[in-house]
Amino acid sequence: MLILSAEKSLQQPPCVVQRLRNINATILGRRTRSPLALPFALSFENNIQGQTLNLGETVILQDEINRFLTALRRRGITVTAIHNHWLFDNPRLMYMHWEKVDNPFTFAEESFEAALEAGLF
């Protein structure tokens, strides 16, 4: 998917694309580049007349949360969760989830534009 400069990670529905964030992070004192720790991921499924269920998840630093949340909401995208995944991480890694039923290309463009606006990439 060219919008994200990402790779499609699944061959069957749902379609998932993922790009890793460039965050120098450790978990339990060990450096991580795991896609479980550093994702910016989007999924698209249940296409009905060009509209899909679109879901997003990203790792996010605490000082990025308000900027990204605002940028998503400005585009009519619903933020559904902000939480942590790991213990003993450094810096503190948080995760944000968002959703919208829309054209999948529009959702991908708007999600990535919001990420750029918020300084995630």
C-alpha positions as CSV (number, residue, x, y, z in Angstrom):
1,M,0.0,0.0,0.0
2,L,1.7,3.2,-1.2
3,I,-0.2,5.5,1.1
4,L,1.7,4.2,4.2
5,S,4.8,2.8,2.5
6,A,3.7,-0.3,4.3
7,E,3.5,-4.0,3.6
8,K,0.3,-6.1,3.4
9,S,0.7,-8.6,6.2
10,L,-2.2,-11.0,5.6
11,Q,-3.3,-12.6,2.4
12,Q,-7.0,-13.2,3.4
13,P,-9.6,-10.9,4.8
14,P,-9.2,-8.8,6.7
15,C,-6.6,-6.9,4.7
16,V,-4.0,-5.6,7.2
17,V,-1.2,-3.2,6.4
18,Q,1.5,-2.3,8.9
19,R,4.4,0.1,9.2
20,L,6.7,0.2,12.2
21,R,7.2,3.4,14.2
22,N,10.8,4.5,14.6
23,I,10.9,4.6,18.4
24,N,14.0,3.6,20.3
25,A,12.2,1.4,22.9
26,T,13.2,-1.3,25.4
27,I,11.0,-3.8,27.2
28,L,12.5,-5.5,30.2
29,G,15.8,-3.7,29.4
30,R,16.0,-5.2,25.9
31,R,15.8,-3.2,22.7
32,T,12.7,-4.1,20.6
33,R,11.7,-3.7,17.0
34,S,8.8,-6.1,17.3
35,P,5.8,-5.4,15.2
36,L,3.8,-6.2,18.4
37,A,5.6,-3.3,20.2
38,L,6.0,-0.6,17.4
39,P,3.0,-0.9,15.0
40,F,1.1,1.6,12.9
41,A,-1.5,-0.8,11.5
42,L,-4.7,-0.6,9.6
43,S,-7.2,-3.3,8.7
44,F,-10.1,-3.3,6.2
45,E,-12.9,-5.8,6.0
46,N,-16.5,-6.5,5.2
47,N,-16.7,-4.4,1.9
48,I,-20.2,-3.5,1.1
49,Q,-20.6,-1.1,-1.8
50,G,-17.1,0.3,-1.4
51,Q,-17.5,0.9,2.4
52,T,-15.4,-1.3,4.7
53,L,-15.0,-1.6,8.5
54,N,-11.7,0.1,9.0
55,L,-9.7,-0.2,12.2
56,G,-6.4,1.3,13.2
57,E,-3.9,0.8,16.0
58,T,-0.6,2.5,16.7
59,V,2.0,2.7,19.4
60,I,2.1,6.2,20.6
61,L,4.2,8.2,23.1
62,Q,2.3,10.1,25.8
63,D,3.2,13.5,24.5
64,E,1.8,12.5,21.0
65,I,-1.6,11.4,22.2
66,N,-3.6,14.7,22.2
67,R,-2.2,15.8,18.8
68,F,-3.0,12.5,17.1
69,L,-6.4,12.1,18.8
70,T,-7.4,15.7,17.7
71,A,-6.2,15.0,14.1
72,L,-8.2,11.8,13.9
73,R,-11.3,13.4,15.3
74,R,-11.0,16.4,12.9
75,R,-11.4,13.8,10.1
76,G,-14.5,12.2,11.6
77,I,-12.6,9.1,12.8
78,T,-13.6,7.7,16.2
79,V,-10.9,7.0,18.8
80,T,-12.0,3.9,20.8
81,A,-9.1,3.2,23.2
82,I,-5.8,4.4,24.6
83,H,-4.0,2.0,26.9
84,N,-0.7,0.3,27.5
85,H,0.4,-3.2,26.5
86,W,3.7,-3.8,28.3
87,L,5.3,-3.5,31.7
88,F,8.9,-2.3,32.2
89,D,9.0,-0.4,28.9
90,N,11.1,2.6,28.2
91,P,9.9,5.1,27.1
92,R,6.4,4.4,28.2
93,L,4.6,2.9,25.2
94,M,0.9,3.6,24.9
95,Y,-1.4,2.3,22.1
96,M,-4.3,4.1,20.4
97,H,-7.2,2.4,18.5
98,W,-9.5,4.1,16.0
99,E,-12.4,3.1,13.7
100,K,-14.6,4.2,10.9
101,V,-16.9,2.7,8.2
102,D,-15.7,4.4,5.0
103,N,-14.0,3.9,1.7
104,P,-10.8,2.0,2.7
105,F,-8.5,4.3,0.7
106,T,-10.0,7.4,2.3
107,F,-9.6,5.8,5.7
108,A,-5.9,5.0,5.0
109,E,-5.2,8.4,3.6
110,E,-6.9,10.2,6.5
111,S,-5.2,8.0,9.1
112,F,-1.8,8.6,7.7
113,E,-2.4,12.3,7.2
114,A,-3.4,12.5,10.9
115,A,-0.3,10.7,11.8
116,L,1.9,13.1,9.8
117,E,0.0,16.1,11.3
118,A,0.7,14.8,14.8
119,G,4.4,14.1,14.1
120,L,4.2,10.3,14.3
121,F,6.2,10.0,11.1
